[in-house]
Amino acid sequence: MLNTRTISWVKAARRDFEKFPMEVQLEMRRALTVAAEGRKGDKVKPFKGVDGGVFEIALQHRGDAYRTIYAVQISINLWVVHAFKKKSKTGIKTPQLEVDLIHERLKRLREAYGG
């Protein structure tokens, strides 16, 4: 029996996630479920620029790049912190506006739940 964590969402992240194409949502939900079971999917990598325990699911779909950021070290849940369609014109680097938003949401979650 797997000890699966609950997947919790920052409300704005869920709202943005639900705007993704259905195919992207399904694949990302699979990756989140794998993470909630304590494993790491093949589309997942550590998110750079923050302390450990924060990961990024990166998917390409019809020429667009979609990202979902989640944290595993805040409370006992897996927290989906941010979801966005990447629009960077400067290569693979995540735009600073998105990074700042991720930092702010992580800070608020840590204040609320510890971690």
N, C-alpha and C positions, 0 to 999 in steps of 0.2 A: 504494500500500500504506500503510495507516494504521499509525502507531507507537502501538499500544494499550498502555497501562500495565496491569500486573497489579492486580487489585482484592484487597486484603488486608483482613482483618477483625479487630478486637478481638473476642476470643472471646465476651465477654458481649454485645456488639452483635449478633453473628450469632445468638446464642441468642434475644435479644429480637426480632430481625427475623423469625425463623422462626415467631413467634407471630402475626404479622400475617395478615390474611386473604390468601388466595392471589392475589386480584386486585391487592391493594396490593403484594404482593411482586413480582409480574410487572412492574407499572408502575415500581416503584422500581429493579428490576434493569435495566430499559431505560434509565432516567435515569443509573444508575451506569455502564453501558456507554458511553453518549454521553460522559460525563465522562472515562472512561478513554481515549477516543479524542481527548480534548483539546477537546471542544466543551461547550456549556452547554445543558442542556435547559430547556424552558419552565416546569417546576415547580421550578426551582433558583434559589436566591438566596444571596448571601453571608450567613454566620451572624454576626450582630452580637455584639460583646462579646469577640471574640478577634482575634488578629492575622490578617492576610490569609491567603488560601489555604484557608479553611475554609468549607464550603458546606452548605446545608440543602435537602433535598428535602422538600417539603410536599404532602401529599395528603389530600383529604377522601374519606371512604368511609362511606356509610350513616350520616351524622351524626357520625362520629368523625374526629378529626384525627390523622394519622400523620406522624412525622418521622424522617428518617435524616440524620445528620450525617457528612460526610466531609471529609478533608484531602488536599490535593494537593501540599503542600510538605514532606512528611516522606518521606525516602528517594526512590526512583524509583517507588514504588508509589502508588496511590490507596488511602488508608486509611479504611475505614468505622469511625468512632469510637463512634457511639451510634445506637440506634434505639429509639423510644418512641412510645407512644400518648399524645397530649397530653390532659391532664386539667385544664388550667388553668381556673379559674372567674373569672379576672381579665382576660379579653379575649385578645388575640393574643400577649401576652408569654410567652416560654418560662419555665416555673417555675424558680426559682433552684436548686432541688435538681438539676434536669437540667443547668443551665448549669455548676454546680460539678462535676458528674460529667464533663461534656465537657472542662472545663479540666484536671481530674486525668488523664484518659486522654490528652489531647494532651501534657501534661507528660511522662508516662511514655514515650510514643512518641518524643518529641523526645530524651529522655535515651538511649533505646535505639538510635535510628537517626539522630540529628542532625536539624537542620532547624528 
